[in-house]
Amino acid sequence: MVSIVPNNIQIEDDRTGINVETLKRAFLDNLFYIQAKFPKISTKNDYYMALAYTVRDRLLNRWLQTTQTYLEKAPRTVAYLSAEFLMGPHLGNNLMNLGLYNVVKQAMEEFGLGLTDLLEQEEEPGLGNGGLGRLAACYIDSLATLEIPAIGYGIRYEYGIFDQEIKNGWQVEITDKWLRYGNPWEVPRPEAELEVKFGGHTENYTDEHGRYHVQWIPFKVVKGVPYDTPILGFQTNNANTLRLWKAEAPESFDFEAFNKGDYFGSVQEKSECENITKVLYPNDDSYQGKQLRLEQQFFFVSCSLQDMIRMMKAQNLTLERFHEHFAIQLNDTHPTIAVAELMRLLLDEHQFDWDKAWNITTKTFAYTNHTLLPEALERWSINMFGSSFPRHLQIIYEINLRFLDEVRIKFPDDGNRLRRMSIIDESGERYIRMAHLACVGSFAINGVAELHSELLKKTTLHDFYEMYPEKFTNVTNGVTPRRFMVLSNPRLANLITKKIGDSWVTNLDELRKLETFLYDSDFCKEFHQVKQDVKQDLANYIRTNYNITIDPNSLFDIQAKRIHEYKRQHLNALYIITLYNRIKANPNLDVTPRTFLFGGKAAPGYYMAKLIIKLINSIADVVNHDPDMRDRLKVIFLKDYNVKFAQRVYPAADLSEQISTAGKEASGTGNMKFSMNGALTIGTLDGANIEIREVVGEENFFLFGLTAEEVLQKKAAGYNPWDYYNSNPELKLAIDRISSGFFSHGDPNLFKPLLDSLLYRDQYLLLADYQSYIECQDRVSQAYRDREQWIRMSILNVARIGKFSSDRSIRDYVQNIWKVSALKVEVPEYSQSTN
Ligand code: RUG
């Protein structure tokens, strides 16, 4: 095989050189030849595009060399299947990973362009809802950084998560046209398109050896076109691929219909096919049983599996060894139809017998569960499922039949257990339980934090744990310190590097060395100054964009995450009202000045979450305009919280709100990002909070609230929220303030649904946790006054956060689940030249 760039040829040109002059030349070249612009008529976006192409050129060699190395060496490869990848902007990340940040900054400055401005220009690919999609992005970063052969497979949604605007305090959704100016980071590969079938029926036939087979005759066929994005690791040559699939019609026109004069009919077919990857369902931690969503899932799964099979063939590998070549991780149940699809491909298209196919399948898949919330556990009505995937339904029935036989053998005479464990829910209308299919079809099952994995074993997947204890394991989530420290908080990163060198970036446990400087007053001062400067940056941003002045010396108290009742943004709101009430009752009260910042999107169909946004904005309206507050209290809802904005927010926090009802947040990952940027956490014993508290030290974490077990006990004992309302005057006053219409221009009905839900049900036990929360918040206020001590607590959060690097999570997956090895990619000399 011809190697991509023979080592004896020195290519040093505008596409590879990395000195200032070459970069400038390359930038102008791209501006001219790709954007077809010259400086005088260029927009900021033209400049961004020219720079993006300049940077992309510089990683292409690594990417192609990686592809070639993987092709030649055929290493065991991780395929990470995820319906969401919330990547965030690429430009800054690639500049950092290539080590080109400073030189490019200088080159741009010499043109009179600010790099920060150009970075701001990038429209982020919002191909995910929140934690789950962002986790996939962090894992893809760590896989490349750790030089693990891997492919991320997902969907190239034309419209990602909606942009959020706030009008009159309410969330308004705007379509996310992220592709409107083009996407310089992706490479379409139409030559690698595949076909995906939908609908129709099955037929049986017997081959010439008398063997019985099934054939799926589809109703329609859709084309899947891969779009590839290089994912370069930090300071390595390994650039893995994120392969996202776009749906297209097989022909642009149905000529038969067209010829009959049915122009609209023929075009309609095209748009129906393309609909499959049109838009991301904007639900987080819940699902809508919509056929199109199921079709999206099958579409990307089928493309990805066919792609893997094709790769093996290209490498002359036998499919009998599929499970040796690929470890496929199912990111939640969204891609779980893969279990049935791989069976179908092996049985029907490659003529394996059932046992062999099942052996391969169950040695291939591993399943990550991300939630215990019942409304998020996917199930598909049999009718709907069967109409789109008749063959898969047959296969699932067969899997279930054989599985229930196994259960019968292990647990004889236990009909209830059979009913509970069946992949088919037969209690009413019949449904396929995707989590059950994932458990049966996978060799490993993991939760995403220790508590969550324990609760899975005890509750949601208890029967499966009894059946297959050896499959269960925990992998606590992690986040990439590259994007969430180095890139988004360069001041802090530089200070750390000045003190302990830079190896912490790829070995986060090294941060421990910072503990040596805990009582070094110069270091503490610098550390504090970094926080103040970053807070000032955010304050400036808020003044520019919201016309509100906030005091960087006030305590920045931030809750940024999806809006959900279980995450309890409204508990935070109740505390704000309580503080407000206290100051109103005693205008000279000595309070620690606080700025409460919220950010997050609500699912468009989730009324209660939208009402919580309205409540926060209504409180902000009153509080921010009340002269009695005299800048001691400010409340701001930051609109359109996304990865780009999150990168501004995490570094600026003093306090991170992680206040979900214990047992409900599987892990959380924002909690880690805040803490690694020096915020202290106020939180419950939920998800990864527990492990964060363990490592940072309980004295450096503000704990409150019921434990998961106490939550269950309280509910079992007959929880009555009214008891709390009636016996707690501050709570009663806070609630009464809302119900009286104080925050709604006198309208007592506006927030009634929210208050009724709290007083008559309170599923998430806000009232039960209220007192503990406000006492804890008061301790926070007290602690913030002791600046030296607070700084030390903050330093300790940074110093001890090493465990929550996604590098550690990926190492856990590699060692305990995937059993893959790193494969270092070498690149020819020239691309590292500094000429
Ligand atoms: O709600 C969970 C978070 O607790 C978790 O940190 C994150 C990543 O594991 O996944 C979130 N999640 C769960 N998002 N969607 C789901 C259920 O589909």
Boltz pocket constraint, residues with backbone or C-beta under 6 A from the ligand:
constraints:
  - pocket:
      binder: B
      contacts: [[A, 130], [A, 131], [A, 132], [A, 135], [A, 284], [A, 285], [A, 286], [A, 332], [A, 369], [A, 370], [A, 371], [A, 376], [A, 448], [A, 477], [A, 664], [A, 665], [A, 666], [A, 667], [A, 668], [A, 669], [A, 687]]
      max_distance: 6.0
